Structures are given as C-alpha cells and as structure tokens.
Amino acid sequence: MPEAFSYAPAAFVVTAPSGAAGQSSVRQTEVGACAMIQTGTGLLPAYSQSLPRTAASAARARRLVGLALEVWGLTGVRDAAELVVSELLANAVQHARRETVRVIVTRLAANEVRVAVVDLSRERPVLRTADAAQESGRGLEIVEALSLGRWGVDPMPWGKRVWADLAVEWGPRE
C-alpha cells in the first residue's frame, strides 16, 4: 500500500527530492500538495489535496487532477480523469463520514495515472447497474468504463481509498 512521506494538509506545499543527500526542494503552489509516493518499487510523483466533503469540492478536485496531468504532459486523459475524480468524490460525499476527503493523483508510468479519493468510511462502494428510471447509481459504471476495469478499493485502518487507473494509451508499464 503506497505511503506518502510528504504531506501538507493546511498549506499547499510542493516537495520533490533534489537528489543531494536526500534533501528536498520546496515551493509554494495554490493548487495542492505534490509529494513523492513510496510504492515498494520506487518513488512516484503525486499531487494531493484535502477538500471539504461537499459536492462543491468536485470543481477543486477536477482542477487538481487537470493541473497534475498538464504538468506531466498527459492531457490526452484529462477529460476521463476529471470525470472519474468527480464520480469518486460524489460517492464519498454521499456515503462517507467526517468533514473532509483527500484527493490524490499519482503518475504510475509515462502514460498512466491513478486518481484516488480517500475517505473515513470503511463501507466499500458496490458496482451496480442502475435502472433506466433511476436518477443516480451510475458513477462506478462510468469509472469502470473509463478505466477499462482497472479500479479498486484499498481498505485502510480508518477508512478506504477508492482509485482508478487511466492511461493515454494502455500498454506495458515502463
């Protein structure tokens, strides 16, 4: 399970290893915190931001994801990633507890990203098929379709992380 070693809940800080004796460089940004994520196979760049658990946070989540993808040159997956983060956030708004959620976008490979929403509910989302007359219940179907089935839930001691992997073009990871 990935573990972030840089976290900035109140201020928006960007950190990245400078390569010199484990030091890191820090600069301010208005969008979110950029951290390196330890995965067991190395460090991966990621942007994250804590947001209020409200529907209005969807715009800020989309902005965070869009900025990360622009910085990484992955704008070809931007529309899908913004829709996925909106759906994952909507699920957390409706079903989670507490006042905040955490949105994370991680670069997994040259052409692949993971979009995730972390909340404090242990209740796992369930993929279901909504009837034509139902006004809601299609979010995970959309996530499933856009990620080509590459999504899941990581249980955590205090909640869960729901994520989806997206790629400009699917292929072997580099």
Secondary structure, DSSP 8 states (H G I E B T S, - for coil): --EES---SSS-EEEEE-SSTT-EEEEE-SS-EEEEEE-SS-EEEEEEEEEESSTTHHHHHHHHHHHHHHHHT-GGGHHHHHHHHHHHHHHHHHH--SSEEEEEEEEEETTEEEEEEEES-----------TT-SS--HHHHHHHHTTT-EEEEEETTEEEEEEEEESS-----
